[in-house]
Amino acid sequence: MIHINLPLFLRKFNATTNKSTKRLVIFLFLSLVVVFTYLTLYNDVDIVNTTKTHLDHHTAPNKEKFNNIILKIKEEYDSHITFPYSKSFKEKDTRKELFANSLGSYKDRCPVVGQDTNDVKNWKSLSKNFLSNECLVVNSDIKVKLQHVHTKLIKTLLDETDSTFVYPGKEFYSGDGIVFVGGSSYSLMTYSVIKTIRKSGTTLPIEVLIPSEEEASTDAEFCKLIESYNSKCVYLSRIFSEDLLATTKFQGFQYKSLALFASSFENVLLLDADDYPLKNLDTIFEHTLFEKNGLILWPDFWRRTTNPFFYQSADSTVDMTKKIRNGLDIVSNLASSNKNQKPEDTPFHDFAGTIPDPSSETGQMMISKKLHWKTLLLSLYYNIYGPTIYYHLLSQYSSGQGDKETFIAAAHLLKLPYYQIFSSASVDGYFTDEGDFRGLTYYQKDFRQDFKAKQKLSEDIGELNNIKDLTYVKQNYFSGDLSEDYAMFAHCNLPKFHPLNMAVNDEFIRDGLHYRGYTHKKCLAGLDLEKEINLAYEELLCQPGKSVFDYMFNVDNKLTMCNYIKERLALFEKEPLFN
C-alpha cells in the first residue's frame, strides 16, 4: 500500500467535512483537470498566454479564421494574371515580355494631372478614351477571367454567403488607436513619430506591426522601449499561423492592409512611419463624420487616373450620360454640364458611378473595422493582387502606385459610406541654387474643418449658378492656402527623416552650413517639428551606452549620424522657429 502525506489543510478538510460535500469537491476538481487537459492537449491552447491576453482585454484570435481568409482569396479568387508588359519604361511591377496572361501592355505612364487653373488644358487626358487606350491597354484575353473572380468576390461579400469573411467582433477588436507598420528602419522612424504624438498630448494607444520574425528579433528592444509610451508591437503571427507565414510572401504596401487586420483596435488611425501628427488626436474618433462614415481619406494633389476597365471588371455601372461633378465641384452649374467641354473630352471620373476626385494619399487614414470590414477584405484582395493587377488598374503609374487607392475603391464598389477631404494639402520646402522649388512635406488638413468648408459651399449654392472658371470652387473653398491654420499631419516623405541617410546625404546643408528645411509657421502652429524629431533621435541614438538600434549602425555610421544631429540641434537653438 502507498502512503501519501496530505497537506494540513486537506487533513482538516477530511476530518470536518461530510461525505456528500467531499464527493462534490472531488468531482469539481476532477472536472477541472479534465477540462484543462483537453484544452491543453487537443486544442493547442496556451493557458498562460490566453490569460495574459485577457488581462490585455483582447481574446486570442482564431488563427485558422485569418489563415482561411488569405487561403480563400488566394485559392478561389486568383485569376492567374501576371505583370503587364512595358517597353517604354521599367518598373519593378512591369515586365519586358508579353504573355497570354499578362494584364496588358503599357504605352506609357498616365500623365500626372492636377486640379488648378494651369492644369485645365490637360484634363483631356483624363477622358475615358485616354485612360483606356493611352496608358495601360488591358489584354482582351484576360478580361472575362478577371471580371468573373472580381464580381464573384464582391457578390460574396455583399450577400454574406461565406462564413470565412464574417467580422470577428469585439472579442478581437475594440477601442480606438493609432497603427504603424514598423520593422527595422521603419521602427526607427516610427519612434520619432511616437515621441511627437506624445509631445502633442495625444494619449491614444499605439500599435506597431513588426512584419517578419527576423525583425521581431532585431526589434525586441525597441518593442520594450515603446511600452513606456502606451505603445506596443504586434506581429503577423498574432493572426496567421507559422505555416502560412512560411509559405506566403507578403511585401511592401501589402503590410499596411495586414496591419489593419493584426491590430487590436476597432477604430484605427493608420499612419506611415514618416507621417507626424501636429495636434492632439484624442477626440478624432468621436466626431459625427467618422461615426457616420467609418472611413476618412486624405487627398493627393492629382486627379484620378483609374482605368475604366476596373469598373467593368467589377460589373459596376458608369453612366456616361450623367455628369455629376466638375472635379471637387459638386454644386455649381459646371458640376452637371459644361458647354465648352466636349463630352468625349470630359474627365471620366466626373461621371456618375466613378470614384470621385481627388486621388488618395494614404500616409494617414481613419477606418472603423466594424463598419468597413467588407472594405478591408476587398482591399486585402486588391493588395494581394496589387503588384500584378490592381495597383495598375487603379493608378496606371501616374502619381505613385500602391495601396493608396485600394481602400476607397473597395468602399465605393461595396456602396459603403466614406468621407473624402477636399481641402488641399499645403507644401513646405525651399528653393535650390538652381531656382527650383523642392517640396519636403504635405501638410494634410483637419477633416473637421474641411467639413465646415463643404457646409459653406452648400450654403453658397445660390451664388454658384453662373460660374465659368472650372477651378473656381477648388480655389475659393478648398485651396491649401485657405486651410493652413488647420494642418493636422505633416507627411515628411521627401526626404524621410532617417537620421543616417539625412547625414550621409548632407540634407539641409549648403556650403557647409546647416539651414532649416521646415519653415511653414502657420501649418506647424507652434511645433518646431524638425527640432522635436532630432531631439528624439539624439535621446535614442546618441547617449552614452548601448542603443536599441545599435544593430543597425556601425561605429562610423553612429559618429556621422550623431554629429549631424548635434549640428542640427545647435542650429535650432541658435535660430528658434518660434519665439
C-alpha positions as CSV (number, residue, x, y, z in Angstrom):
1,M,0.0,0.0,0.0
2,I,1.2,3.5,-0.9
3,H,1.0,6.1,1.9
4,I,0.7,9.8,1.0
5,N,1.3,12.7,3.5
6,L,-1.5,15.1,2.8
7,P,-1.1,18.8,3.4
8,L,-2.5,20.1,6.8
9,F,-5.5,21.9,5.2
10,L,-6.6,18.7,3.4
11,R,-6.4,16.7,6.6
12,K,-8.6,19.2,8.4
13,F,-10.9,19.3,5.4
14,N,-11.2,15.5,5.5
15,A,-11.9,15.4,9.3
16,T,-14.6,18.1,9.3
17,T,-16.5,17.6,6.1
18,N,-19.3,15.2,5.4
19,K,-19.2,12.6,2.6
20,S,-21.5,14.4,0.1
21,T,-19.5,17.6,0.3
22,K,-16.3,15.6,-0.2
23,R,-17.8,13.9,-3.3
24,L,-18.8,17.3,-4.8
25,V,-15.4,18.8,-4.2
26,I,-13.6,15.8,-5.7
27,F,-16.0,15.8,-8.7
28,L,-15.3,19.5,-9.4
29,F,-11.6,19.1,-9.0
30,L,-11.5,16.2,-11.4
31,S,-13.7,18.1,-13.9
32,L,-11.2,21.0,-13.9
33,V,-8.3,18.6,-14.5
34,V,-10.2,17.0,-17.5
35,V,-11.0,20.4,-19.0
36,F,-7.5,21.7,-18.5
37,T,-6.0,18.6,-20.1
38,Y,-8.4,18.7,-23.1
39,L,-7.8,22.4,-23.8
40,T,-4.0,22.0,-23.5
41,L,-3.5,18.8,-25.4
42,Y,-6.3,18.8,-28.0
43,N,-7.0,22.4,-28.8
44,D,-3.4,23.7,-28.6
45,V,-4.4,26.4,-26.1
46,D,-1.7,28.2,-24.2
47,I,-3.3,28.8,-20.9
48,V,-0.7,31.3,-19.7
49,N,-0.8,33.4,-22.8
50,T,-4.5,33.2,-23.0
51,T,-4.8,34.5,-19.5
52,K,-2.3,37.3,-20.3
53,T,-4.3,38.2,-23.4
54,H,-7.5,38.5,-21.4
55,L,-5.6,40.8,-19.0
56,D,-4.9,42.9,-22.1
57,H,-8.6,43.0,-22.8
58,H,-8.4,41.1,-26.0
59,T,-9.2,37.4,-26.8
60,A,-6.5,35.4,-28.5
61,P,-7.5,35.3,-32.2
62,N,-8.6,32.2,-34.0
63,K,-5.6,31.9,-36.4
64,E,-7.5,29.4,-38.5
65,K,-10.0,32.0,-39.3
66,F,-7.4,34.5,-40.6
67,N,-5.5,31.8,-42.4
68,N,-8.7,30.9,-44.2
69,I,-9.3,34.5,-45.3
70,I,-5.9,34.5,-47.0
71,L,-6.2,31.0,-48.4
72,K,-9.7,31.6,-49.7
73,I,-8.6,34.8,-51.5
74,K,-5.5,33.0,-53.0
75,E,-7.3,29.8,-53.9
76,E,-10.7,30.9,-55.1
77,Y,-10.1,34.4,-56.3
78,D,-6.8,34.0,-58.1
79,S,-7.3,35.0,-61.8
80,H,-3.8,33.8,-62.6
81,I,-2.9,37.1,-64.3
82,T,0.7,38.2,-64.4
83,F,2.6,41.5,-64.6
84,P,1.9,43.9,-67.5
85,Y,4.3,44.4,-70.3
86,S,6.1,47.7,-70.8
87,K,8.6,48.7,-73.4
88,S,8.6,52.5,-72.8
89,F,9.6,52.4,-69.2
90,K,10.7,50.0,-66.5
91,E,9.3,49.5,-63.0
92,K,9.5,46.6,-60.6
93,D,5.9,45.6,-61.4
94,T,6.3,45.6,-65.2
95,R,8.0,43.0,-67.4
96,K,9.8,43.1,-70.8
97,E,7.9,40.0,-72.0
98,L,4.2,39.9,-73.0
99,F,2.4,36.7,-72.2
100,A,-1.1,35.4,-72.9
101,N,-2.0,36.0,-69.2
102,S,-0.3,39.4,-68.9
103,L,-2.6,42.1,-67.5
104,G,-1.9,44.2,-70.6
105,S,0.6,46.5,-72.3
106,Y,1.7,50.0,-71.2
107,K,2.1,52.6,-73.9
108,D,3.3,54.9,-71.2
109,R,2.6,56.0,-67.6
110,C,-0.6,58.0,-67.3
111,P,0.3,61.7,-67.1
112,V,0.1,63.5,-63.7
113,V,-2.7,66.0,-63.9
114,G,-3.6,68.5,-61.2
115,Q,-6.7,70.4,-60.2
116,D,-5.6,74.0,-60.6
117,T,-6.0,76.6,-63.4
118,N,-2.8,75.8,-65.2
119,D,-3.9,72.1,-65.3
120,V,-7.2,72.5,-67.1
121,K,-5.6,72.3,-70.5
122,N,-4.5,68.7,-69.6
123,W,-7.9,67.5,-68.5
124,K,-8.5,65.9,-71.9
125,S,-6.0,63.2,-70.8
126,L,-8.5,62.2,-68.1
127,S,-11.2,61.1,-70.6
128,K,-12.5,57.6,-70.8
129,N,-10.8,57.1,-74.2
130,F,-7.4,58.4,-73.0
131,L,-7.4,56.4,-69.7
132,S,-8.4,53.2,-71.7
133,N,-6.1,53.5,-74.6
134,E,-3.1,55.7,-73.9
135,C,-1.7,54.3,-70.6
136,L,-2.3,50.6,-69.8
137,V,-4.1,48.8,-72.6
138,V,-5.7,45.9,-70.9
139,N,-5.2,42.5,-72.5
140,S,-8.6,41.4,-74.0
141,D,-7.8,37.8,-73.3
142,I,-7.9,38.2,-69.5
143,K,-11.0,40.5,-69.2
144,V,-13.6,37.8,-68.8
145,K,-11.5,35.8,-66.4
146,L,-10.8,38.8,-64.2
147,Q,-14.4,40.0,-64.3
148,H,-15.5,36.6,-63.2
149,V,-13.4,36.5,-60.0
150,H,-13.8,40.2,-59.2
151,T,-17.5,40.2,-59.4
152,K,-17.7,36.8,-57.6
153,L,-15.9,38.2,-54.5
154,I,-17.9,41.4,-54.4
155,K,-21.2,39.4,-54.6
156,T,-20.0,37.0,-51.9
157,L,-19.1,40.0,-49.6
158,L,-22.4,41.8,-50.3
159,D,-24.6,38.7,-49.9
160,E,-22.6,37.5,-46.8
161,T,-22.8,33.9,-48.0
162,D,-19.3,32.8,-46.9
163,S,-18.6,32.4,-43.1
164,T,-14.9,32.8,-43.8
165,F,-15.5,36.5,-44.2
166,V,-17.6,37.2,-41.0
167,Y,-16.4,40.1,-38.8
168,P,-14.6,38.7,-35.7
169,G,-16.4,41.1,-33.3
170,K,-15.4,42.9,-30.1
171,E,-13.8,39.8,-28.7
172,F,-10.9,40.6,-31.0
173,Y,-11.3,44.3,-32.0
174,S,-12.2,47.0,-29.5
175,G,-11.4,50.6,-28.7
176,D,-9.5,53.3,-30.7
177,G,-5.9,53.6,-31.5
178,I,-3.1,54.5,-33.9
179,V,-1.3,51.9,-36.0
180,F,2.0,51.9,-37.8
181,V,3.9,49.4,-40.0
182,G,7.4,49.1,-38.4
183,G,10.3,46.8,-38.8
184,S,14.0,47.8,-38.9
185,S,14.4,51.3,-40.3
186,Y,10.6,51.8,-40.2
187,S,10.7,51.1,-36.4
188,L,13.4,53.7,-36.0
189,M,11.4,56.4,-37.8
190,T,8.2,55.3,-36.1
191,Y,9.9,56.0,-32.7
192,S,10.3,59.7,-33.7
193,V,6.6,59.9,-34.7
194,I,5.6,58.3,-31.4
195,K,7.6,60.9,-29.5
196,T,5.9,63.7,-31.5
197,I,2.5,62.2,-30.9
198,R,3.1,62.2,-27.1
199,K,4.5,65.7,-27.3
200,S,1.2,66.9,-28.7
201,G,-0.6,65.4,-25.7
202,T,-2.3,62.6,-27.5
203,T,-3.0,59.7,-25.2
204,L,-4.5,57.2,-27.7
205,P,-2.8,53.8,-27.5
206,I,-0.4,52.9,-30.3
207,E,0.4,49.6,-32.0
208,V,3.4,48.9,-34.4
209,L,3.2,46.0,-36.8
210,I,6.5,44.1,-37.0
211,P,6.2,42.2,-40.3
212,S,8.8,39.4,-40.1
213,E,10.1,37.1,-37.5
214,E,13.6,38.3,-38.1
215,E,12.6,41.9,-37.4
216,A,10.7,40.7,-34.3
217,S,14.1,39.5,-33.0
218,T,16.1,42.6,-34.0
219,D,13.4,45.0,-32.8
220,A,12.8,43.3,-29.5
221,E,14.4,46.1,-27.5
222,F,12.5,48.7,-29.5
223,C,9.3,46.9,-28.6
224,K,10.2,47.0,-24.9
225,L,11.2,50.7,-25.2
226,I,7.9,52.0,-26.6
227,E,5.8,50.3,-23.9
228,S,6.6,53.3,-21.7
229,Y,4.7,55.5,-24.3
230,N,1.5,53.4,-24.1
231,S,2.6,51.6,-27.3
232,K,3.3,48.0,-28.2
233,C,4.4,45.9,-31.1
234,V,2.0,43.4,-32.8
235,Y,3.0,40.6,-35.1
236,L,1.6,38.8,-38.1
237,S,1.9,35.7,-36.0
238,R,-0.9,37.1,-33.9
239,I,-3.4,36.3,-36.7
240,F,-1.5,33.9,-39.0
241,S,0.0,30.5,-38.3
242,E,3.7,29.8,-38.8
243,D,2.9,27.6,-41.7
244,L,1.0,30.2,-43.6
245,L,3.7,32.9,-42.9
246,A,6.4,30.5,-44.1
247,T,4.6,29.7,-47.4
248,T,3.0,33.1,-48.2
249,K,5.2,36.0,-49.3
250,F,3.9,39.4,-48.1
251,Q,5.8,42.6,-49.1
252,G,5.7,46.4,-49.5
253,F,2.3,48.0,-49.5
254,Q,0.6,44.8,-48.5
255,Y,1.7,45.2,-44.9
256,K,-0.5,48.3,-44.4
257,S,-3.5,46.2,-45.2
258,L,-2.3,43.4,-43.0
259,A,-1.6,45.8,-40.1
260,L,-5.2,46.7,-40.0
261,F,-6.1,43.1,-39.5
262,A,-3.4,42.4,-37.0
263,S,-4.0,45.4,-34.8
264,S,-6.4,45.0,-31.8
265,F,-8.3,48.3,-32.3
266,E,-11.8,48.6,-33.7
267,N,-11.2,52.2,-34.9
268,V,-7.8,52.9,-36.4
269,L,-5.8,55.9,-37.5
270,L,-3.3,54.2,-39.8
271,L,-0.1,56.3,-40.2
272,D,3.0,55.9,-42.3
273,A,6.4,55.9,-40.4
274,D,7.1,59.4,-41.9
275,D,3.8,61.0,-41.0
276,Y,3.8,63.3,-38.0
277,P,0.6,64.5,-36.3
278,L,0.7,68.2,-35.5
279,K,-2.1,68.4,-32.9
280,N,-3.8,66.4,-30.2
281,L,-5.8,63.5,-31.8
282,D,-7.7,62.1,-28.7
283,T,-11.2,63.1,-29.9
284,I,-10.9,62.4,-33.7
285,F,-13.0,59.2,-33.5
286,E,-15.8,60.9,-31.6
287,H,-16.7,63.3,-34.5
288,T,-20.0,62.6,-36.3
289,L,-18.2,62.4,-39.7
290,F,-16.3,59.4,-38.5
291,E,-19.2,57.8,-36.7
292,K,-21.4,58.1,-39.8
293,N,-18.9,57.2,-42.5
294,G,-16.3,55.0,-40.8
295,L,-13.7,55.8,-43.4
296,I,-11.9,59.1,-43.8
297,L,-9.4,59.7,-46.7
298,W,-7.0,62.5,-47.3
299,P,-6.3,63.9,-50.8
300,D,-3.3,63.8,-53.1
301,F,-2.7,66.8,-55.4
302,W,-3.7,64.9,-58.5
303,R,-6.8,63.9,-60.3
304,R,-7.8,60.3,-60.6
305,T,-6.4,58.0,-63.4
306,T,-8.2,54.7,-62.8
307,N,-8.5,52.6,-65.9
308,P,-12.2,52.3,-67.0
309,F,-11.9,48.6,-67.2
310,F,-11.6,48.5,-63.4
311,Y,-15.3,49.3,-63.2
312,Q,-16.2,46.9,-65.9
313,S,-14.3,44.1,-64.1
314,A,-16.5,44.8,-61.1
315,D,-19.7,44.9,-63.1
316,S,-20.1,48.4,-61.8
317,T,-22.1,50.8,-64.0
318,V,-20.7,54.2,-65.0
319,D,-23.4,56.4,-66.5
320,M,-21.6,58.4,-69.3
321,T,-24.8,60.4,-69.9
322,K,-24.8,61.8,-66.3
323,K,-22.1,64.3,-65.4
324,I,-22.4,64.9,-61.6
325,R,-19.2,66.8,-60.7
326,N,-16.5,69.0,-62.0
327,G,-13.5,67.7,-60.1
328,L,-14.2,68.9,-56.5
329,D,-17.2,71.0,-57.6
330,I,-20.5,69.2,-56.9
331,V,-22.8,72.2,-56.6
332,S,-22.2,74.8,-59.3
333,N,-23.6,74.9,-62.9
334,L,-20.4,73.3,-64.1
335,A,-21.0,70.2,-62.0
336,S,-23.7,68.9,-64.3
337,S,-22.7,70.5,-67.6
338,N,-20.0,72.4,-69.4
339,K,-20.8,73.9,-72.8
340,N,-17.1,74.5,-73.5
341,Q,-16.2,70.9,-72.9
342,K,-16.9,68.1,-75.5
343,P,-18.4,65.0,-73.9
344,E,-15.6,62.9,-75.2
345,D,-13.1,65.2,-73.5
346,T,-14.8,65.2,-70.1
347,P,-12.8,63.7,-67.3
348,F,-14.1,60.2,-66.9
349,H,-14.3,60.5,-63.1
350,D,-16.8,63.4,-63.4
351,F,-19.5,60.8,-64.4
352,A,-21.9,59.0,-62.1
353,G,-20.7,55.7,-60.8
354,T,-17.0,56.5,-60.7
355,I,-14.8,57.1,-57.7
356,P,-14.7,60.9,-57.1
357,D,-11.6,63.0,-57.4
358,P,-9.1,63.7,-56.0
359,S,-6.8,60.7,-55.9
360,S,-6.0,59.5,-52.3
361,E,-2.9,60.0,-50.2
362,T,-2.9,57.3,-47.6
363,G,0.0,58.3,-45.4
364,Q,-2.9,58.8,-43.0
365,M,-6.3,57.1,-43.0
366,M,-9.1,56.6,-40.4
367,I,-11.2,53.4,-40.6
368,S,-13.8,51.6,-38.5
369,K,-13.3,47.9,-38.9
370,K,-16.9,47.2,-37.7
371,L,-18.4,49.5,-40.4
372,H,-15.8,48.7,-43.1
373,W,-14.9,45.0,-42.5
374,K,-16.0,44.2,-46.1
375,T,-13.9,47.1,-47.3
376,L,-10.9,45.7,-45.5
377,L,-11.5,42.3,-47.1
378,L,-11.9,43.6,-50.6
379,S,-8.9,45.9,-50.3
380,L,-6.9,43.0,-49.0
381,Y,-7.7,41.2,-52.2
382,Y,-6.7,44.3,-54.2
383,N,-3.4,44.4,-52.2
384,I,-2.6,40.7,-52.6
385,Y,-3.0,41.0,-56.3
386,G,-1.9,44.7,-56.4
387,P,1.5,44.3,-58.0
388,T,0.2,42.2,-60.9
389,I,-3.3,43.7,-61.4
390,Y,-5.0,46.3,-59.2
391,Y,-2.2,48.8,-58.5
392,H,-2.0,49.2,-62.3
393,L,-5.7,49.4,-62.9
394,L,-6.2,52.0,-60.1
395,S,-3.3,54.3,-60.9
396,Q,-1.6,53.3,-64.2
397,Y,1.7,54.6,-62.8
398,S,0.5,58.2,-62.7
399,S,1.1,59.9,-59.3
400,G,2.5,57.0,-57.4
401,Q,1.3,53.4,-57.2
402,G,0.4,51.1,-54.4
403,D,-2.2,50.7,-51.7
404,K,-3.3,54.3,-51.9
405,E,-6.5,53.7,-53.9
406,T,-7.4,50.2,-52.7
407,F,-9.4,51.3,-49.7
408,I,-11.6,54.0,-51.4
409,A,-12.1,51.7,-54.4
410,A,-13.3,48.8,-52.2
411,A,-15.7,51.0,-50.2
412,H,-17.0,52.6,-53.4
413,L,-17.8,49.3,-55.1
414,L,-19.4,47.9,-51.9
415,K,-21.5,51.1,-51.7
416,L,-20.3,51.8,-48.2
417,P,-20.0,55.4,-46.9
418,Y,-16.7,57.3,-46.9
419,Y,-15.6,60.8,-46.5
420,Q,-13.1,62.4,-48.8
421,I,-11.2,65.5,-47.6
422,F,-11.2,68.1,-50.4
423,S,-9.0,70.8,-48.7
424,S,-5.7,70.6,-50.5
425,A,-2.5,69.9,-48.6
426,S,0.0,72.7,-48.1
427,V,3.6,72.2,-49.0
428,D,6.8,73.1,-47.1
429,G,10.1,73.3,-48.8
430,Y,12.8,75.6,-50.2
431,F,14.3,76.8,-53.4
432,T,17.5,75.2,-54.7
433,D,20.5,77.1,-56.0
434,E,19.2,76.4,-59.5
435,G,15.9,78.2,-58.6
436,D,13.8,75.0,-58.4
437,F,11.4,74.5,-55.6
438,R,12.0,71.3,-53.6
439,G,8.9,70.2,-51.8
440,L,9.6,68.4,-48.5
441,T,6.3,67.6,-46.9
442,Y,2.5,67.5,-47.3
443,Y,0.6,69.3,-44.6
444,Q,-2.7,67.5,-44.6
445,K,-5.7,69.2,-43.1
446,D,-8.2,68.6,-40.3
447,F,-11.2,66.8,-41.7
448,R,-13.5,68.6,-39.2
449,Q,-12.5,72.0,-40.8
450,D,-12.9,70.5,-44.3
451,F,-16.4,69.6,-43.4
452,K,-17.1,73.2,-42.5
453,A,-15.8,74.4,-45.9
454,K,-18.2,71.9,-47.6
455,Q,-21.0,73.3,-45.5
456,K,-20.1,76.8,-46.6
457,L,-20.1,75.6,-50.2
458,S,-23.6,74.2,-49.8
459,E,-24.8,77.4,-48.2
460,D,-23.5,79.4,-51.2
461,I,-25.1,77.3,-53.8
462,G,-27.4,80.1,-54.9
463,E,-24.4,82.2,-55.9
464,L,-22.8,79.5,-58.0
465,N,-25.2,79.2,-60.9
466,N,-23.2,81.0,-63.5
467,I,-19.6,80.0,-62.9
468,K,-17.3,79.9,-65.9
469,D,-13.9,79.2,-64.2
470,L,-13.5,75.4,-64.0
471,T,-11.3,75.7,-60.9
472,Y,-13.5,78.4,-59.1
473,V,-14.7,76.0,-56.4
474,K,-11.3,74.5,-55.8
475,Q,-9.6,77.9,-55.5
476,N,-12.3,79.6,-53.4
477,Y,-13.2,76.8,-51.0
478,F,-10.5,74.1,-50.9
479,S,-7.2,75.8,-51.8
480,G,-4.4,74.8,-49.4
481,D,-3.8,78.5,-48.6
482,L,-7.3,78.7,-47.1
483,S,-6.8,76.0,-44.6
484,E,-3.2,76.5,-43.4
485,D,-4.5,77.2,-39.8
486,Y,-5.9,73.6,-39.7
487,A,-2.9,71.5,-40.6
488,M,-3.3,68.1,-38.9
489,F,-0.4,66.0,-40.2
490,A,3.0,66.6,-41.8
491,H,3.8,63.7,-44.2
492,C,7.5,64.1,-44.4
493,N,8.4,61.8,-47.3
494,L,11.0,63.9,-49.3
495,P,13.3,63.2,-47.7
496,K,12.2,60.8,-44.9
497,F,13.7,61.6,-41.5
498,H,16.0,58.6,-41.4
499,P,19.0,60.1,-39.4
500,L,21.8,58.3,-41.1
501,N,20.5,58.9,-44.6
502,M,20.0,62.6,-43.8
503,A,23.6,62.8,-42.5
504,V,25.2,60.9,-45.4
505,N,23.2,63.0,-48.0
506,D,24.0,66.3,-46.3
507,E,20.3,67.2,-46.2
508,F,19.7,70.8,-45.4
509,I,23.3,71.7,-45.7
510,R,24.6,74.3,-48.2
511,D,28.2,75.4,-48.5
512,G,28.9,73.5,-45.2
513,L,26.3,75.4,-43.3
514,H,23.0,74.0,-41.9
515,Y,19.7,75.6,-42.7
516,R,16.1,74.8,-41.8
517,G,14.0,72.8,-44.1
518,Y,10.6,73.2,-42.4
519,T,9.6,76.8,-42.0
520,H,5.9,76.9,-42.6
521,K,5.0,78.5,-39.3
522,K,1.3,78.7,-39.9
523,C,0.9,75.0,-40.6
524,L,3.3,74.0,-37.8
525,A,1.4,76.2,-35.4
526,G,4.0,76.4,-32.7
527,L,5.6,73.0,-33.1
528,D,9.2,73.0,-34.2
529,L,8.9,69.7,-35.9
530,E,12.5,69.4,-37.1
531,K,13.8,70.1,-33.6
532,E,11.5,67.6,-32.0
533,I,12.5,64.8,-34.4
534,N,16.2,65.5,-33.9
535,L,15.7,65.6,-30.1
536,A,14.0,62.2,-30.3
537,Y,16.9,60.7,-32.3
538,E,19.5,62.3,-30.0
539,E,17.9,60.7,-27.0
540,L,17.6,57.4,-28.7
541,L,20.8,57.0,-30.6
542,C,23.5,59.4,-29.3
543,Q,23.6,58.9,-25.5
544,P,26.5,57.0,-23.8
545,G,25.9,53.3,-23.6
546,K,24.0,50.9,-25.8
547,S,21.2,51.9,-28.1
548,V,18.3,49.7,-29.1
549,F,19.2,50.2,-32.7
550,D,22.9,49.6,-32.4
551,Y,22.5,46.5,-34.7
552,M,21.7,48.9,-37.5
553,F,24.7,51.2,-37.4
554,N,28.5,50.6,-37.2
555,V,30.7,52.9,-35.1
556,D,31.5,55.2,-38.1
557,N,27.8,55.4,-39.0
558,K,26.9,56.4,-35.5
559,L,29.6,59.1,-35.3
560,T,28.5,60.6,-38.6
561,M,24.8,60.5,-37.7
562,C,25.2,61.9,-34.2
563,N,27.5,64.7,-35.3
564,Y,24.8,65.6,-37.9
565,I,22.1,65.6,-35.2
566,K,24.2,67.7,-32.9
567,E,24.8,70.3,-35.6
568,R,21.1,70.4,-36.4
569,L,20.1,70.9,-32.8
570,A,22.7,73.7,-32.5
571,L,21.1,75.4,-35.5
572,F,17.6,75.2,-33.9
573,E,18.9,76.6,-30.6
574,K,20.6,79.5,-32.4
575,E,17.7,80.2,-34.7
576,P,14.4,79.3,-33.0
577,L,11.4,78.9,-35.3
578,F,9.0,80.3,-32.7
579,N,9.6,83.0,-30.1
